[in-house]
Amino acid sequence: STEQTPTPRPNIGAIPPYVAGKPPTVRPGMVSYKLSSNENPYPPLPGVVEAVQQAVGSMNRYPDMGSASLYQALSDRLGVPVDDLSLATGSVGLIYQLVQAFCEPGDEVVYAWRSFEAYPIAVTAAAATSVKVPVLPDGRHDLDAMAAAVTDRTRIVLVCTPNNPTGPAVTRAELDAFLAKVPPRVLVVVDEAYLEFVRMADPVDGLATYRRHRNVVLTRTFSKAYGLAGFRVGYAVAPEPIAGALRAVSLPFGVSTVAQVAAIASLEREAELLERVEALVAERTRVVDGLRAAGWDVPEAQGNFVWFDLGERTLDFAAAADELGIVVRPFAGEGVRVSIGEDEANDRLLKLAQEFPR
Ligand code: PMP
């Protein structure tokens, strides 16, 4: 009988699904581009591929559990102590670990909405409570409202900058003003997944902020600017008590040998990778300028993606994109997020934007 079937904790049934970006549609005679997961269109550099190939031969062994070389490389690169770092299986792994390590069931996690869709999943999975604060009409975080949403039960505030999927980033002045209002017992997580794409006046200086505040955590990733999404490597920078808690709850061997090797080889080739980021930023400028010239009111795009506030027309836009051979990311009833991709893919987006009614 059903009484004898094992049942997961009640909140597990309440976990919202993570809808991953669809792969490109296969159509005879037509190249299709995936612009639905904010990936980097450039493959790993040849030197990175070579290093990984060399490491594959030892994949019968567990990885270095402590990932000592990668911790050291990051510590050197960032100028922070190894103890203030925590590696994870993608930066999404850090979000889960933060909630797990800091929230009792029913504790509150405040974040902007819409934002990264893994936030409600991680919060619900830990039986914590999401407090979603709507983004402003221009897609920016409403940091005043987020500070006002902090209660005695709030343990974490997630600040996503640039915000996925709407695009704008928080300024340094805005973050400083926010931190001055939030009690120091609340953990403020600055999700910097798209950090390297930011080009704006007075951007958040994550490292300087972490150095000044005992309650600030930065989460970063090799998935976006470094183009290693498939390897799953992210890291947090935080004062030792926080970073240590993250390491304590981390999945043993969660960063594979090939992932460690790919991340180290990419750090060694950072200048070349950042040139690619520059090219993507130039493409983003071309796309956003083209969209605005065509009459679209798109929000400021500081990540490697643009947001279309389409409401009820969201799925029509996604279908029209599919016809043109670009796969975008629709959020039904809300809008569409489109990653900056190959030049040809971006051309197709501009063509779609010309043809689709504003
Ligand atoms: N944070 C944000 C804001 C993201 O958009 C993403 C990826 N979509 C992540 C974190 C997680 O990236 P990863 O797990 O690949 O590091």
Boltz pocket constraint, residues with backbone or C-beta under 6 A from the ligand:
constraints:
  - pocket:
      binder: B
      contacts: [[A, 37], [A, 38], [A, 89], [A, 90], [A, 91], [A, 92], [A, 93], [A, 116], [A, 160], [A, 162], [A, 163], [A, 164], [A, 191], [A, 193], [A, 220], [A, 221], [A, 222], [A, 223], [A, 229], [A, 232], [A, 233], [A, 234]]
      max_distance: 6.0
